[in-house]
Amino acid sequence: MGNLVFQPSHFTAVVLFALFASTVFGITMREKPRDMIRYGIYCFVLFVAAAIALSWVMYLIAR
Amino acid sequence: MRYSQKCMTTEEIKKTSTKTGAQEGFVYLPLIAGWLVPGGGHFLLRKWGRGALLAASILGMFVLGLAMQGKVYASAHEILDILGMAGDLGNGLLYVISRMLGLGDVQVQVTTADYGTRFIVVAGLLNIIAAVDAHNLRTGRKS
């Protein structure tokens, strides 16, 4: 994309993915603003926690 | 009497929609606008905050995908390519503009390029979810 080149680490990519996806999930899956924020945070934590847990599983399998 | 989501009858849904003025005009306009422009459906319904957040998320994901040198699917011959292209088409006008400008048409062999390709596909899928949400707001299924 022109001169704009972005090369994040695995973890940065996961966090960015989780942030954007959680924002959309929060807004679209709940009705009240308070519930949207709570659900968005819940999704974000699950995304990141699952990525970290699976990373450890793959690391232990590979050893 | 037909029943819909959350135990609301069609009459109740109609009443709710009429109260919010959601029954006037073309029902599918927010759905189409939301697909073509991320957050556009919500902007049409004057949900400025939600629309802005959706637009920022989807646009951000799409732009970062391109910045990671991700691929925008131009043709589909295999099943995985067809699925990828279906996801990309969810981006609406962003897909058309990127194709017109030739963005994402070079296959780069770096790890981040693969992340970028997924970011672009998922941005399209999230945009479809957002457009359907705008449609639900329009029909009164959601407030």
Backbone of each chain as ProteinMPNN parsed JSONL, in Angstrom:
{"seq_chain_A": "MGNLVFQPSHFTAVVLFALFASTVFGITMREKPRDMIRYGIYCFVLFVAAAIALSWVMYLIAR", "coords_chain_A": {"N_chain_A": [[0.847, -1.198, 0.0], [1.44, 1.529, -1.174], [3.826, 3.592, 0.376], [3.316, 2.935, 2.91], [4.01, 0.579, 5.109], [3.428, -2.022, 7.282], [4.593, -4.06, 9.755], [3.762, -6.032, 12.023], [4.348, -7.836, 15.152], [3.491, -11.289, 15.94], [1.906, -11.217, 18.274], [1.087, -8.536, 18.488], [-0.446, -8.372, 16.184], [-2.503, -10.132, 16.87], [-3.644, -8.791, 19.056], [-4.55, -6.416, 17.84], [-6.374, -7.464, 15.995], [-8.197, -8.63, 17.784], [-9.095, -6.34, 19.09], [-10.446, -4.812, 17.074], [-12.374, -6.664, 16.132], [-13.771, -7.233, 18.508], [-14.888, -4.761, 19.092], [-16.772, -4.465, 17.013], [-18.356, -6.747, 17.488], [-19.328, -6.166, 20.062], [-20.94, -3.876, 19.631], [-22.814, -4.799, 17.782], [-24.023, -7.072, 18.876], [-25.325, -6.54, 21.235], [-27.803, -4.478, 22.956], [-27.996, -2.273, 24.763], [-25.841, 0.492, 25.621], [-24.137, 0.082, 27.894], [-24.126, -2.726, 28.138], [-23.007, -3.3, 25.679], [-20.367, -2.382, 25.945], [-19.465, -4.049, 27.999], [-19.73, -6.587, 26.83], [-18.039, -6.286, 24.647], [-15.539, -5.979, 25.928], [-15.418, -8.476, 27.16], [-15.295, -10.207, 24.91], [-12.867, -9.334, 23.83], [-11.006, -10.024, 25.841], [-11.356, -12.809, 25.839], [-10.513, -13.461, 23.217], [-7.757, -12.719, 23.289], [-6.825, -14.181, 25.497], [-7.359, -16.806, 24.651], [-5.643, -16.948, 22.466], [-3.138, -16.745, 23.73], [-3.213, -19.024, 25.377], [-3.443, -21.098, 23.467], [-1.056, -20.693, 22.147], [0.803, -21.473, 24.077], [0.116, -24.179, 24.287], [0.807, -25.104, 21.722], [3.529, -24.586, 21.82], [4.36, -26.363, 23.829], [3.691, -28.799, 22.654], [5.401, -28.808, 20.493], [7.865, -29.215, 21.655]], "CA_chain_A": [[0.0, 0.0, 0.0], [2.318, 2.697, -1.276], [4.969, 3.557, 1.273], [2.864, 2.51, 4.229], [4.207, -0.852, 5.344], [3.285, -2.306, 8.703], [4.959, -5.459, 9.99], [3.653, -6.265, 13.466], [4.664, -9.18, 15.649], [2.314, -12.149, 16.081], [1.055, -10.788, 19.38], [0.48, -7.248, 18.125], [-1.503, -8.66, 15.207], [-3.628, -10.734, 17.616], [-4.29, -7.746, 19.867], [-5.28, -5.528, 16.918], [-7.511, -8.24, 15.486], [-9.156, -8.752, 18.884], [-9.652, -5.011, 19.363], [-11.414, -4.445, 16.032], [-13.487, -7.632, 16.106], [-14.552, -7.074, 19.741], [-15.671, -3.522, 18.97], [-17.938, -4.74, 16.16], [-19.219, -7.707, 18.19], [-19.989, -5.475, 21.171], [-21.981, -2.96, 19.128], [-23.88, -5.475, 17.026], [-24.656, -8.198, 19.585], [-26.056, -6.079, 22.421], [-28.656, -3.313, 22.663], [-27.696, -1.104, 25.6], [-24.417, 0.87, 25.595], [-23.392, -0.562, 28.976], [-23.953, -4.134, 27.762], [-22.086, -3.34, 24.532], [-18.992, -2.237, 26.456], [-19.125, -5.261, 28.759], [-19.57, -7.709, 25.898], [-16.823, -6.005, 23.879], [-14.375, -6.314, 26.766], [-15.462, -9.929, 27.328], [-14.791, -10.804, 23.667], [-11.449, -8.991, 23.696], [-10.243, -10.851, 26.788], [-11.404, -14.194, 25.36], [-9.652, -13.562, 22.024], [-6.341, -12.653, 23.662], [-6.528, -15.313, 26.386], [-7.34, -18.022, 23.829], [-4.412, -16.923, 21.656], [-1.995, -17.044, 24.61], [-3.333, -20.425, 25.799], [-3.122, -21.967, 22.324], [0.381, -20.544, 21.884], [1.51, -22.338, 25.037], [-0.152, -25.571, 23.902], [1.636, -25.417, 20.543], [4.926, -24.573, 22.267], [4.607, -27.61, 24.572], [3.615, -29.911, 21.694], [6.584, -28.75, 19.627], [9.081, -29.582, 22.403]], "C_chain_A": [[0.877, 1.241, 0.0], [3.527, 2.553, -0.381], [4.605, 3.035, 2.65], [2.997, 0.999, 4.368], [4.232, -1.083, 6.848], [3.598, -3.781, 8.915], [4.936, -5.749, 11.49], [4.128, -7.661, 13.85], [3.365, -9.997, 15.69], [1.346, -11.574, 17.108], [0.362, -9.46, 19.084], [-0.675, -7.466, 17.147], [-2.733, -9.239, 15.904], [-4.394, -9.668, 18.391], [-5.106, -6.796, 18.974], [-6.527, -6.218, 16.372], [-8.606, -8.307, 16.551], [-9.853, -7.424, 19.16], [-10.748, -4.651, 18.355], [-12.63, -5.373, 16.041], [-14.381, -7.456, 17.333], [-15.424, -5.822, 19.685], [-16.943, -3.779, 18.152], [-18.894, -5.706, 16.857], [-20.012, -7.004, 19.299], [-21.157, -4.628, 20.693], [-23.147, -3.73, 18.508], [-24.632, -6.544, 17.828], [-25.447, -7.784, 20.827], [-26.819, -4.793, 22.106], [-28.282, -2.069, 23.457], [-26.199, -0.803, 25.593], [-23.582, 0.187, 26.682], [-23.095, -2.032, 28.658], [-22.977, -4.289, 26.597], [-20.639, -3.305, 25.01], [-18.558, -3.518, 27.17], [-18.87, -6.436, 27.825], [-18.316, -7.535, 25.037], [-15.575, -6.371, 24.656], [-14.271, -7.83, 26.948], [-14.88, -10.632, 26.098], [-13.296, -10.56, 23.514], [-10.584, -9.89, 24.586], [-10.219, -12.305, 26.311], [-10.489, -14.409, 24.149], [-8.177, -13.669, 22.446], [-5.958, -13.842, 24.526], [-6.446, -16.616, 25.588], [-6.065, -18.091, 23.0], [-3.196, -17.294, 22.507], [-2.015, -18.52, 25.017], [-2.944, -21.374, 24.659], [-1.635, -21.885, 21.959], [1.198, -21.448, 22.808], [1.318, -23.81, 24.689], [0.74, -25.973, 22.726], [3.118, -25.474, 20.913], [5.265, -25.887, 22.963], [4.559, -28.819, 23.652], [4.899, -29.98, 20.867], [7.854, -29.208, 20.333], [9.293, -31.091, 22.446]], "O_chain_A": [[1.04, 1.913, 1.019], [4.183, 1.511, -0.376], [5.48, 2.73, 3.46], [2.2, 0.239, 3.818], [4.966, -0.422, 7.583], [2.952, -4.65, 8.329], [5.976, -5.714, 12.148], [4.288, -8.541, 13.005], [2.276, -9.455, 15.496], [0.146, -11.455, 16.862], [-0.816, -9.287, 19.396], [-1.73, -6.843, 17.257], [-3.865, -8.886, 15.574], [-5.624, -9.641, 18.388], [-6.225, -6.422, 19.324], [-7.599, -5.618, 16.3], [-9.781, -8.076, 16.267], [-11.053, -7.387, 19.429], [-11.842, -4.236, 18.738], [-13.771, -4.917, 15.967], [-15.606, -7.519, 17.223], [-16.557, -5.822, 20.168], [-18.039, -3.371, 18.537], [-20.108, -5.507, 16.823], [-21.214, -7.223, 19.451], [-22.237, -4.659, 21.283], [-24.311, -3.368, 18.682], [-25.766, -6.883, 17.487], [-26.164, -8.602, 21.403], [-26.528, -4.107, 21.126], [-28.249, -0.961, 22.922], [-25.379, -1.721, 25.562], [-22.455, -0.237, 26.426], [-21.986, -2.52, 28.873], [-22.224, -5.26, 26.523], [-19.798, -4.081, 24.556], [-17.445, -4.008, 26.979], [-17.912, -7.187, 28.005], [-17.62, -8.505, 24.734], [-14.66, -6.996, 24.12], [-13.18, -8.397, 26.897], [-14.067, -11.547, 26.23], [-12.548, -11.454, 23.121], [-9.574, -10.439, 24.147], [-9.178, -12.96, 26.371], [-9.781, -15.413, 24.066], [-7.456, -14.573, 22.024], [-4.903, -14.446, 24.329], [-5.56, -17.436, 25.828], [-5.474, -19.16, 22.846], [-2.333, -18.055, 22.072], [-0.981, -19.188, 25.008], [-2.204, -22.335, 24.869], [-1.034, -22.867, 21.523], [2.152, -22.098, 22.382], [2.258, -24.599, 24.786], [1.35, -27.043, 22.733], [3.867, -26.3, 20.391], [6.326, -26.464, 22.723], [5.312, -29.772, 23.851], [5.415, -31.061, 20.581], [8.83, -29.558, 19.669], [10.267, -31.561, 23.034]]}, "seq_chain_B": "MRYSQKCMTTEEIKKTSTKTGAQEGFVYLPLIAGWLVPGGGHFLLRKWGRGALLAASILGMFVLGLAMQGKVYASAHEILDILGMAGDLGNGLLYVISRMLGLGDVQVQVTTADYGTRFIVVAGLLNIIAAVDAHNLRTGRKS", "coords_chain_B": {"N_chain_B": [[-51.106, -14.955, 13.813], [-47.803, -14.029, 13.855], [-44.728, -14.878, 15.398], [-41.739, -13.289, 16.428], [-38.278, -12.423, 17.056], [-37.322, -12.37, 20.517], [-39.836, -12.854, 21.642], [-41.671, -11.052, 20.577], [-44.595, -10.014, 18.97], [-45.592, -9.669, 15.51], [-47.159, -7.436, 15.297], [-46.431, -5.961, 17.542], [-43.799, -5.399, 16.909], [-44.203, -3.819, 14.661], [-45.501, -1.644, 15.863], [-43.442, -0.667, 17.519], [-41.571, -0.014, 15.567], [-42.943, 1.955, 14.134], [-43.137, 3.938, 16.04], [-40.5, 4.783, 16.192], [-40.235, 5.748, 13.724], [-39.33, 4.075, 11.818], [-40.568, 2.719, 9.762], [-40.877, 4.143, 7.481], [-40.036, 4.806, 4.065], [-37.465, 3.121, 2.052], [-36.869, -0.088, 3.079], [-34.545, -1.634, 2.946], [-32.469, 0.098, 2.61], [-30.575, 1.011, 4.697], [-29.209, -1.406, 5.023], [-27.987, -1.828, 2.525], [-26.529, 0.564, 2.28], [-24.894, 0.28, 4.519], [-23.406, -1.922, 3.757], [-22.047, -0.953, 1.49], [-20.634, 1.314, 2.447], [-18.669, 1.269, 5.268], [-20.29, 1.416, 8.376], [-22.149, 3.111, 7.322], [-24.891, 2.482, 7.22], [-25.692, 2.78, 9.874], [-25.173, 5.491, 10.215], [-27.106, 6.543, 8.524], [-29.339, 5.981, 10.012], [-29.065, 7.683, 12.038], [-27.453, 6.925, 14.145], [-24.932, 7.911, 15.348], [-22.631, 7.545, 17.023], [-22.311, 4.717, 17.238], [-22.052, 4.139, 14.53], [-19.692, 5.522, 13.88], [-17.791, 4.166, 15.434], [-17.974, 1.587, 14.335], [-17.249, 2.128, 11.687], [-14.618, 3.045, 12.089], [-13.415, 0.74, 13.137], [-13.744, -1.226, 11.09], [-12.702, 0.04, 8.815], [-10.151, 0.573, 9.81], [-9.167, -2.026, 10.165], [-9.168, -2.933, 7.531], [-7.394, -1.126, 6.25], [-5.048, -1.581, 7.743], [-4.645, -4.214, 7.017], [-4.019, -3.943, 4.3], [-1.709, -2.424, 4.63], [-0.094, -4.301, 5.779], [0.66, -5.629, 3.616], [-1.209, -7.365, 2.587], [-3.246, -9.591, 0.551], [-5.657, -8.728, -1.902], [-8.345, -10.467, -3.026], [-8.734, -11.203, -6.418], [-9.568, -12.967, -8.354], [-11.189, -16.17, -8.387], [-10.493, -19.497, -8.171], [-10.109, -21.795, -6.735], [-11.615, -23.476, -3.896], [-10.955, -22.285, -1.412], [-10.059, -19.816, -2.251], [-12.413, -18.824, -3.304], [-13.96, -18.527, -0.995], [-12.401, -16.632, 0.342], [-12.637, -14.497, -1.417], [-15.349, -13.999, -1.253], [-15.476, -13.032, 1.352], [-13.888, -10.725, 1.047], [-15.484, -9.252, -0.718], [-17.422, -8.369, 0.982], [-16.532, -5.969, 1.9], [-17.541, -3.963, 0.354], [-17.578, -0.816, -1.159], [-14.957, -0.28, -0.48], [-13.559, -2.484, -1.364], [-13.919, -2.256, -4.136], [-12.638, 0.219, -4.641], [-10.011, -0.369, -3.784], [-9.331, -2.317, -5.652], [-9.47, -0.803, -7.995], [-7.387, 1.001, -7.589], [-5.332, -0.695, -7.598], [-4.394, -1.84, -5.272], [-3.122, -4.241, -3.017], [-2.698, -6.244, -4.875], [-0.35, -7.509, -5.339], [1.48, -10.393, -4.7], [3.088, -11.03, -1.789], [5.785, -12.63, -0.197], [5.899, -12.758, 2.787], [5.492, -13.217, 6.338], [3.742, -11.437, 7.592], [2.191, -10.597, 5.487], [0.387, -12.605, 5.074], [-1.125, -12.415, 7.416], [-2.209, -9.934, 6.864], [-3.844, -10.449, 4.627], [-5.815, -11.999, 5.848], [-6.836, -10.1, 7.639], [-8.065, -8.328, 5.861], [-10.072, -9.945, 4.751], [-11.559, -10.566, 7.066], [-12.347, -8.009, 7.82], [-14.228, -7.49, 5.843], [-16.167, -9.439, 6.482], [-16.938, -8.591, 9.032], [-18.033, -6.189, 8.294], [-20.321, -7.005, 6.965], [-21.773, -8.077, 9.101], [-22.192, -5.7, 10.528], [-23.762, -4.297, 8.687], [-26.069, -5.878, 8.597], [-26.873, -5.51, 11.206], [-27.587, -2.812, 11.099], [-29.784, -3.057, 9.437], [-31.483, -4.512, 11.115], [-31.921, -2.606, 13.081], [-33.312, -0.789, 11.575], [-35.66, -2.17, 10.896], [-36.762, -2.426, 13.361], [-36.284, -4.574, 14.983], [-34.198, -4.402, 16.67], [-33.069, -2.098, 19.126]], "CA_chain_B": [[-50.134, -14.087, 14.488], [-46.454, -14.577, 13.764], [-43.845, -14.456, 16.473], [-40.373, -13.044, 15.984], [-37.282, -12.431, 18.117], [-37.619, -11.878, 21.86], [-41.256, -13.051, 21.928], [-42.478, -9.922, 20.121], [-45.446, -10.32, 17.828], [-45.317, -8.758, 14.377], [-47.859, -6.173, 15.579], [-45.61, -5.209, 18.498], [-42.632, -4.901, 16.18], [-44.661, -2.717, 13.813], [-45.742, -0.48, 16.728], [-42.142, -0.132, 17.922], [-40.943, 0.597, 14.396], [-43.66, 3.169, 13.79], [-42.76, 4.951, 17.029], [-39.182, 5.328, 15.865], [-40.261, 6.242, 12.347], [-38.512, 3.157, 11.024], [-41.332, 2.076, 8.699], [-40.949, 5.002, 6.303], [-38.952, 4.671, 3.089], [-36.984, 1.813, 1.597], [-36.418, -0.826, 4.268], [-33.203, -2.216, 2.781], [-31.469, 1.151, 2.365], [-29.456, 0.933, 5.645], [-28.454, -2.636, 4.756], [-27.158, -1.594, 1.332], [-25.576, 1.634, 2.618], [-23.939, -0.299, 5.46], [-22.497, -2.805, 3.023], [-21.191, -0.163, 0.599], [-19.751, 2.175, 3.25], [-18.68, 0.799, 6.657], [-20.961, 2.328, 9.307], [-23.096, 3.96, 6.58], [-26.268, 2.155, 7.618], [-25.939, 3.391, 11.187], [-25.222, 6.941, 10.014], [-28.429, 6.832, 7.944], [-30.329, 5.88, 11.095], [-28.635, 8.688, 13.027], [-26.716, 6.302, 15.254], [-23.62, 8.454, 15.0], [-21.551, 6.931, 17.816], [-22.122, 3.332, 16.803], [-21.566, 4.175, 13.151], [-18.292, 5.961, 13.871], [-16.959, 3.08, 15.97], [-17.963, 0.503, 13.34], [-16.444, 2.593, 10.545], [-13.202, 3.08, 12.497], [-12.931, -0.636, 13.293], [-13.69, -1.936, 9.799], [-11.732, 0.758, 7.977], [-8.835, 0.342, 10.421], [-8.75, -3.395, 9.871], [-8.907, -3.021, 6.087], [-6.167, -0.365, 5.939], [-3.902, -2.299, 8.313], [-4.459, -5.397, 6.167], [-3.276, -3.506, 3.103], [-0.379, -1.992, 5.068], [0.684, -5.521, 6.039], [0.876, -6.189, 2.277], [-2.166, -8.447, 2.369], [-3.743, -9.739, -0.825], [-7.087, -8.567, -2.177], [-8.667, -11.503, -4.012], [-9.259, -10.668, -7.669], [-10.255, -14.059, -9.05], [-11.315, -17.337, -7.512], [-10.547, -20.766, -8.9], [-10.194, -22.874, -5.752], [-12.664, -23.24, -2.897], [-10.474, -21.334, -0.398], [-10.04, -18.496, -2.899], [-13.812, -18.372, -3.428], [-14.365, -18.059, 0.338], [-11.667, -15.39, 0.587], [-13.2, -13.43, -2.244], [-16.664, -13.673, -0.669], [-15.18, -12.161, 2.495], [-13.406, -9.434, 0.529], [-16.616, -8.511, -1.311], [-18.167, -7.758, 2.086], [-16.031, -4.612, 2.15], [-18.3, -3.005, -0.457], [-16.827, 0.137, -1.989], [-13.518, -0.382, -0.17], [-13.033, -3.518, -2.269], [-13.896, -1.687, -5.498], [-11.589, 1.253, -4.692], [-8.689, -1.007, -3.706], [-9.068, -2.966, -6.953], [-9.235, 0.249, -8.989], [-6.067, 1.585, -7.341], [-4.319, -1.76, -7.698], [-3.855, -2.15, -3.946], [-3.285, -5.641, -2.597], [-2.673, -7.19, -6.003], [0.971, -8.137, -5.431], [1.66, -11.455, -3.709], [4.369, -10.876, -1.099], [6.059, -13.822, 0.616], [6.312, -12.508, 4.168], [4.466, -13.717, 7.263], [2.726, -10.419, 7.872], [1.292, -10.484, 4.331], [-0.685, -13.576, 5.303], [-2.016, -11.779, 8.419], [-2.902, -8.84, 6.169], [-4.913, -11.032, 3.809], [-6.907, -12.381, 6.783], [-7.418, -8.852, 8.157], [-8.952, -7.781, 4.821], [-11.241, -10.831, 4.665], [-12.377, -10.417, 8.285], [-12.977, -6.678, 7.758], [-15.429, -7.66, 5.013], [-17.174, -10.214, 7.22], [-17.452, -7.713, 10.094], [-18.874, -5.175, 7.649], [-21.627, -7.623, 6.704], [-22.457, -8.126, 10.403], [-22.613, -4.329, 10.836], [-24.861, -3.932, 7.777], [-27.264, -6.604, 9.061], [-27.285, -4.825, 12.439], [-28.296, -1.595, 10.672], [-31.087, -3.514, 8.941], [-32.291, -4.861, 12.292], [-32.322, -1.328, 13.7], [-34.291, -0.185, 10.663], [-36.94, -2.886, 10.96], [-37.267, -2.366, 14.727], [-35.94, -5.78, 15.735], [-33.224, -3.997, 17.67], [-33.212, -0.658, 19.412]], "C_chain_B": [[-48.75, -14.743, 14.429], [-45.612, -14.049, 14.903], [-42.43, -14.315, 15.954], [-39.445, -13.076, 17.186], [-37.828, -11.863, 19.42], [-39.12, -11.863, 22.146], [-42.113, -11.854, 21.52], [-43.349, -10.367, 18.953], [-45.128, -9.346, 16.707], [-45.982, -7.408, 14.613], [-47.031, -5.301, 16.514], [-44.389, -4.604, 17.809], [-43.028, -3.699, 15.324], [-44.873, -1.454, 14.638], [-44.422, 0.179, 17.105], [-41.479, 0.603, 16.762], [-41.606, 1.917, 14.04], [-43.296, 4.296, 14.74], [-41.439, 5.609, 16.654], [-39.12, 5.857, 14.436], [-39.528, 5.338, 11.389], [-39.271, 2.513, 9.867], [-41.388, 2.909, 7.426], [-39.771, 4.734, 5.37], [-38.573, 3.238, 2.779], [-36.313, 1.075, 2.752], [-34.964, -1.292, 4.154], [-32.105, -1.182, 2.558], [-30.306, 1.118, 3.373], [-28.581, -0.3, 5.433], [-27.484, -2.418, 3.593], [-26.095, -0.526, 1.619], [-24.489, 1.106, 3.555], [-22.948, -1.225, 4.786], [-21.521, -1.973, 2.176], [-20.173, 0.675, 1.372], [-19.798, 1.676, 4.7], [-19.285, 1.842, 7.609], [-22.027, 3.183, 8.639], [-24.549, 3.725, 6.967], [-26.637, 2.791, 8.945], [-26.006, 4.91, 11.077], [-26.584, 7.352, 9.451], [-29.514, 6.843, 9.017], [-30.003, 6.811, 12.255], [-28.05, 8.077, 14.299], [-25.245, 6.661, 15.047], [-22.473, 7.754, 15.723], [-21.251, 5.519, 17.357], [-21.533, 3.285, 15.399], [-20.092, 4.531, 13.087], [-17.368, 4.853, 14.367], [-16.854, 1.925, 14.973], [-17.082, 0.88, 12.151], [-14.958, 2.564, 10.892], [-12.636, 1.66, 12.58], [-12.736, -1.314, 11.94], [-12.663, -1.294, 8.866], [-10.307, 0.523, 8.484], [-8.306, -1.036, 10.069], [-8.375, -3.549, 8.391], [-7.585, -2.338, 5.737], [-4.932, -1.069, 6.501], [-3.595, -3.555, 7.508], [-3.669, -5.054, 4.917], [-1.847, -3.099, 3.472], [0.52, -3.189, 5.386], [0.981, -6.266, 4.734], [-0.008, -7.418, 2.018], [-2.707, -8.437, 0.957], [-5.245, -9.467, -0.879], [-7.427, -9.533, -3.3], [-9.301, -10.888, -5.262], [-10.006, -11.727, -8.46], [-10.251, -15.28, -8.145], [-11.447, -18.596, -8.355], [-10.686, -21.945, -7.932], [-11.187, -22.473, -4.674], [-12.224, -22.211, -1.844], [-10.418, -19.913, -0.959], [-11.455, -17.935, -3.022], [-14.299, -17.816, -2.084], [-13.69, -16.732, 0.681], [-12.258, -14.229, -0.187], [-14.577, -13.016, -1.718], [-16.487, -12.744, 0.523], [-14.76, -10.78, 2.045], [-14.55, -8.592, -0.031], [-17.487, -7.853, -0.241], [-17.728, -6.34, 2.386], [-16.715, -3.539, 1.298], [-17.415, -2.118, -1.311], [-15.324, 0.095, -1.709], [-12.847, -1.393, -1.095], [-12.873, -2.947, -3.679], [-12.756, -0.683, -5.632], [-10.196, 0.621, -4.672], [-8.335, -1.704, -5.011], [-8.739, -1.933, -8.024], [-7.839, 0.844, -8.845], [-4.951, 0.544, -7.409], [-3.688, -2.118, -6.368], [-4.095, -3.629, -3.64], [-3.252, -6.639, -3.742], [-1.317, -7.879, -6.172], [1.117, -9.166, -4.318], [3.044, -11.336, -3.084], [4.573, -12.066, -0.171], [6.657, -13.453, 1.97], [5.16, -12.915, 5.081], [3.355, -12.7, 7.458], [1.752, -10.237, 6.702], [0.112, -11.44, 4.492], [-1.665, -13.05, 6.353], [-2.869, -10.715, 7.725], [-4.067, -9.344, 5.341], [-6.106, -11.41, 4.685], [-7.604, -11.137, 7.338], [-8.436, -8.294, 7.155], [-10.225, -8.618, 4.709], [-12.157, -10.616, 5.869], [-13.033, -9.039, 8.334], [-14.271, -6.75, 6.943], [-16.536, -8.398, 5.751], [-17.795, -9.373, 8.346], [-18.367, -6.644, 9.51], [-20.268, -5.732, 7.345], [-22.434, -7.702, 8.0], [-23.005, -6.739, 10.748], [-23.794, -3.908, 9.967], [-26.165, -4.624, 8.202], [-27.797, -5.967, 10.354], [-28.06, -3.546, 12.103], [-29.688, -1.95, 10.155], [-32.027, -3.859, 10.091], [-32.782, -3.62, 13.022], [-33.447, -0.695, 12.881], [-35.667, -0.829, 10.769], [-37.524, -2.879, 12.374], [-37.009, -3.614, 15.535], [-34.965, -5.475, 16.853], [-33.369, -2.505, 17.905], [-31.854, -0.011, 19.609]], "O_chain_B": [[-48.561, -15.866, 14.896], [-45.769, -12.903, 15.323], [-41.973, -15.118, 15.141], [-39.768, -13.674, 18.212], [-38.691, -10.985, 19.417], [-39.617, -10.958, 22.817], [-43.193, -11.665, 22.08], [-42.863, -11.036, 18.04], [-44.478, -8.323, 16.924], [-45.468, -6.369, 14.199], [-46.927, -4.089, 16.332], [-43.997, -3.469, 18.08], [-42.311, -2.7, 15.259], [-44.506, -0.354, 14.225], [-44.276, 1.399, 17.031], [-40.908, 1.68, 16.93], [-40.931, 2.883, 13.686], [-43.159, 5.45, 14.334], [-41.274, 6.823, 16.777], [-38.084, 6.352, 13.991], [-39.146, 5.75, 10.294], [-38.659, 1.816, 9.059], [-41.888, 2.443, 6.402], [-38.656, 4.47, 5.818], [-39.246, 2.285, 3.174], [-35.327, 1.542, 3.322], [-34.241, -1.336, 5.149], [-30.947, -1.539, 2.342], [-29.15, 1.188, 2.956], [-27.368, -0.253, 5.635], [-26.31, -2.781, 3.673], [-24.928, -0.679, 1.258], [-23.314, 1.441, 3.407], [-21.789, -1.307, 5.19], [-20.322, -2.252, 2.148], [-19.001, 0.739, 1.003], [-20.872, 1.664, 5.302], [-18.851, 2.993, 7.644], [-22.744, 3.912, 9.325], [-25.341, 4.665, 7.031], [-27.753, 3.281, 9.124], [-26.802, 5.548, 11.766], [-27.146, 8.374, 9.846], [-30.475, 7.609, 8.944], [-30.606, 6.723, 13.325], [-28.147, 8.651, 15.384], [-24.434, 5.834, 14.631], [-21.463, 7.41, 15.109], [-20.099, 5.16, 17.116], [-20.633, 2.494, 15.115], [-19.329, 3.922, 12.336], [-16.299, 4.624, 13.801], [-15.78, 1.353, 14.787], [-16.282, 0.077, 11.67], [-14.136, 2.117, 10.092], [-11.512, 1.409, 12.144], [-11.688, -1.906, 11.679], [-11.87, -1.978, 8.219], [-9.382, 0.304, 7.701], [-7.137, -1.192, 9.718], [-7.393, -4.21, 8.051], [-6.76, -2.899, 5.016], [-3.899, -1.15, 5.837], [-2.432, -3.92, 7.334], [-2.761, -5.786, 4.523], [-0.9, -3.383, 2.74], [1.743, -3.102, 5.276], [1.487, -7.388, 4.748], [0.386, -8.364, 1.335], [-2.645, -7.428, 0.254], [-6.003, -9.914, -0.018], [-6.873, -9.441, -4.395], [-10.279, -10.146, -5.173], [-10.971, -11.418, -9.159], [-9.415, -15.404, -7.25], [-12.381, -18.744, -9.143], [-11.299, -22.961, -8.262], [-11.556, -21.305, -4.544], [-13.019, -21.367, -1.431], [-10.688, -18.939, -0.256], [-11.675, -16.734, -2.868], [-14.959, -16.778, -2.032], [-14.315, -15.827, 1.233], [-12.365, -13.114, 0.325], [-14.928, -11.837, -1.736], [-17.244, -11.788, 0.694], [-15.216, -9.776, 2.592], [-14.587, -7.376, 0.155], [-18.204, -6.893, -0.523], [-18.446, -5.588, 3.044], [-16.492, -2.346, 1.502], [-16.599, -2.607, -2.092], [-14.514, 0.395, -2.586], [-11.721, -1.189, -1.55], [-11.841, -3.126, -4.326], [-11.999, -0.716, -6.602], [-9.314, 1.014, -5.435], [-7.179, -1.689, -5.433], [-7.854, -2.142, -8.854], [-7.182, 1.155, -9.838], [-3.772, 0.875, -7.291], [-2.574, -2.639, -6.328], [-5.143, -4.183, -3.968], [-3.729, -7.764, -3.595], [-1.155, -8.731, -7.046], [0.907, -8.861, -3.144], [4.055, -11.517, -3.762], [3.659, -12.467, 0.551], [7.801, -13.803, 2.26], [4.003, -12.955, 4.661], [2.176, -13.051, 7.485], [0.625, -9.781, 6.894], [-1.013, -11.13, 4.1], [-2.878, -13.209, 6.213], [-4.072, -10.608, 7.958], [-5.146, -8.752, 5.343], [-7.258, -11.174, 4.319], [-8.825, -11.125, 7.489], [-9.518, -7.848, 7.535], [-11.323, -8.075, 4.588], [-13.374, -10.499, 5.721], [-14.151, -8.905, 8.833], [-15.28, -6.147, 7.309], [-17.706, -8.028, 5.657], [-19.001, -9.427, 8.587], [-19.347, -6.24, 10.136], [-21.267, -5.02, 7.454], [-23.634, -7.427, 8.004], [-24.142, -6.612, 11.204], [-24.715, -3.245, 10.443], [-27.235, -4.015, 8.166], [-29.007, -5.894, 10.57], [-29.064, -3.236, 12.743], [-30.653, -1.229, 10.407], [-33.215, -3.542, 10.051], [-33.908, -3.581, 13.518], [-34.401, -0.143, 13.428], [-36.695, -0.153, 10.739], [-38.67, -3.287, 12.564], [-37.471, -3.712, 16.671], [-34.905, -6.188, 17.855], [-33.74, -1.749, 17.007], [-31.774, 1.192, 19.858]]}, "name": "protein", "num_of_chains": 2, "seq": "MGNLVFQPSHFTAVVLFALFASTVFGITMREKPRDMIRYGIYCFVLFVAAAIALSWVMYLIARMRYSQKCMTTEEIKKTSTKTGAQEGFVYLPLIAGWLVPGGGHFLLRKWGRGALLAASILGMFVLGLAMQGKVYASAHEILDILGMAGDLGNGLLYVISRMLGLGDVQVQVTTADYGTRFIVVAGLLNIIAAVDAHNLRTGRKS"}
